Amino acid sequence: MIVARILQGDPEAFGLIIRRYEAGLLRYATRMLGSSDAAADAVAEALVRAYRHLAACRDPERLKSWLYRIVGNRCRSHLARRSSSDVSLDDAPPLADPGDHEADTERADQLARVERALGTLSSEKREAFLLKHVEGLSYEEMAAATGERIPTLKMRVHRARAALLAILKEES
Amino acid sequence: MMRVDPLVHRVLDGELPPEVLTPAQRVELERLERAATLLAQVPARSVAHRVMAEVRRPVPSLGQRFARWFAERHTITITIRPAWSLAVAAVLAAIALFLGRGPAPVLGSEEGIAQFVGRFPGANSVEVVGSFTDWRPGAVVLRDDDHDGIWRAVVVLPVGQHEYMFVVDGERWVTDPLAGRYVDDGFGRQNALLIVRPVPR
């Protein structure tokens, strides 16, 4: 419905799509790139691109996967430009609700540990783990978002789990 | 690499309930679920105003794009025979001399002068983007020659009302606190409003 409105010439309706998907896309890009600034650029570019090519999204039911696919492509371009899949920890994403209580500090430490572990994964495994477990996509949606086959994605998710678990066990 | 029991994978994939796992396997499951929960925090920022500014910008026609291409700087490489290179260089030099002697640009009746001033100590770059640049960066760059943190630019703009924002260090969009007039950008932030009047003659 919203897609139809936009295609009929109502650009303001695109704001509804942004509101609905922006947070998840930003989170995904931030975790992929390890930089909230680079993630904001990637998501902004991806959303403008999505708007300009919305007619190419033949199945509006798959809009979510399609948006993740465009953001994923921007992230891959960014990582390729950086010539490294290593995630920098210099610009860790800010917490949505930072606090000064002990529990918040503990939570921030845990997050930093997980981010460090995530940063050691290859970009393919990182992408697979994030799409499956953080963004909550099904394997079918992941296949649409990455262009990969489901068995390949399952294998990447399994390997990402094993690698993350090994690192987290070691750290604890 | 550590091996994760296939049962844990199947539970994580939603194929089996957690009850099938041993206590040790449950620890692995909870550790991975905890990691995912921590990573699920949403970054506290938004790109909505940037995207909508671009979305609202009308797509230029083919003619406009052609005109813009001519207005922008491009690197053009032309291959010519060495024998012709001296003659071409002479012609280009003559054209440059001729153009260099031309009159200074005259302010049109529908143009005015706008000054942008902002205090951004420690910034590496400051520019202005707005409706007059199609919200594209790179057209109006402010300078801080004396390094006192006050950035300035003076530009000629069409007479009328313009919306604008400062962009600091290439990514931080800042509403001009000294603008005095603002318009809602539709996403909880405000664009500064500038009214350019014709120069009295």
Contacts between the chains, C-beta under 8 A, distances in Angstrom:
chain1	res1	chain2	res2	distance
A	11	B	52	8.0
A	11	B	55	4.9
A	11	B	56	5.9
A	12	B	52	8.0
A	12	B	186	7.4
A	14	B	51	7.7
A	14	B	52	7.2
A	14	B	55	5.3
A	15	B	48	6.8
A	15	B	52	5.9
A	15	B	186	6.7
A	15	B	187	6.9
A	18	B	47	7.9
A	18	B	48	4.9
A	18	B	51	5.9
A	18	B	52	7.2
A	19	B	48	7.2
A	22	B	46	6.4
A	22	B	47	6.8
A	22	B	48	6.3
A	23	B	42	4.6
A	23	B	43	7.8
A	24	B	42	7.8
A	26	B	42	7.3
A	26	B	43	5.1
A	26	B	45	6.7
A	26	B	46	7.8
A	26	B	47	7.1
A	27	B	39	7.8
A	27	B	40	7.1
A	27	B	41	7.4
A	27	B	42	5.4
A	27	B	43	5.9
A	30	B	43	5.1
A	31	B	39	5.9
A	36	B	43	5.4
A	36	B	45	6.4
A	37	B	171	5.3
A	39	B	43	7.1
A	40	B	45	6.1
A	40	B	47	5.2
A	40	B	171	6.9
A	41	B	171	6.9
A	43	B	47	5.4
A	44	B	47	4.1
A	44	B	50	4.8
A	44	B	51	5.5
A	44	B	54	7.9
A	47	B	47	6.9
A	47	B	51	4.5
A	48	B	51	5.7
A	48	B	54	4.7
A	48	B	55	6.8
A	51	B	51	7.4
A	51	B	54	7.8
A	51	B	55	5.1
A	52	B	59	7.8
A	93	B	41	7.8
A	93	B	43	4.6
A	94	B	43	6.5
A	94	B	44	5.5
A	94	B	45	7.8
A	95	B	41	6.1
A	95	B	44	7.3
A	96	B	41	5.5
A	96	B	42	5.1
A	96	B	43	7.0
A	96	B	44	4.8
A	97	B	44	7.8
A	107	B	38	7.2
A	110	B	34	7.6
A	110	B	38	5.7
A	111	B	38	4.6
A	111	B	39	7.5
A	111	B	41	7.0
A	114	B	35	4.6
A	114	B	38	5.0
A	114	B	39	6.1
A	115	B	39	7.5
A	117	B	35	7.4
A	118	B	39	7.0
A	130	B	39	7.1
A	133	B	12	7.6
A	133	B	32	7.3
A	133	B	33	8.0
A	133	B	35	7.9
A	133	B	36	3.9
A	133	B	39	7.8
A	134	B	36	5.5
A	134	B	39	4.8
A	134	B	40	5.3
A	139	B	13	8.0
A	154	B	13	7.7
A	158	B	4	6.9
A	158	B	9	5.6
A	159	B	1	7.2
A	161	B	4	5.5
A	161	B	8	7.8
A	161	B	9	7.0
A	161	B	12	6.9
A	161	B	32	5.8
A	162	B	1	5.4
A	162	B	2	5.1
A	162	B	3	6.4
A	162	B	4	4.8
A	163	B	1	6.1
A	163	B	2	7.6
A	164	B	32	6.7
A	164	B	35	6.1
A	165	B	2	5.7
A	165	B	4	6.1
A	165	B	28	5.9
A	165	B	31	6.2
A	165	B	32	6.2
A	166	B	1	6.4
A	166	B	2	3.7
A	168	B	31	5.7
A	168	B	35	6.5
A	169	B	2	7.2
A	169	B	31	7.5
